[in-house]
Amino acid sequence: RGDAAYIVARVSNDVDWRHSPSPEIPYAGAYKGPQGVGQFFTKIASALDVTSREPTRVIEAGEDVLATGAWSAKAKPTGRSFAAEWAMVFGFRDGRISSFKVYEDTAVVAATFRH
């Protein structure tokens, strides 16, 4: 959906939300709980103008969901753009998102933030 509020409303109180650590990516790192996930999305919105987000595949495996796709965006501080493929792993517990980890080419994304 691409709707941050919709996602935040569906995470568990102790959700473990992770984006690969990279000092150059302003929203990278680990976040805990709904408030942390909200901060993650706020940081993305402050750092990027997302120009496309295309999921290509979603696979359920018990309490986990794997989604793959691609996205593109422009870094607000530099005006530079990137396009990258991604894989996201969501863990579910009691019908709520309890964990999240994204895998993408962080070198491509980080390069857009370099001046």
Sequence and secondary structure as in RCSB ss.txt:
>XXXX:A:sequence
RGDAAYIVARVSNDVDWRHSPSPEIPYAGAYKGPQGVGQFFTKIASALDVTSREPTRVIEAGEDVLATGAWSAKA
KPTGRSFAAEWAMVFGFRDGRISSFKVYEDTAVVAATFRH
>XXXX:A:secstr
   HHHHHTTEEEEEEEEE   TTSTT EEEEHHHHHHHHHHHHHHHEEEEEEEEEEEEEETTEEEEEEEEEEEE
TTT  EEEEEEEEEEEEETTEEEEEEEEE HHHHHHTT  
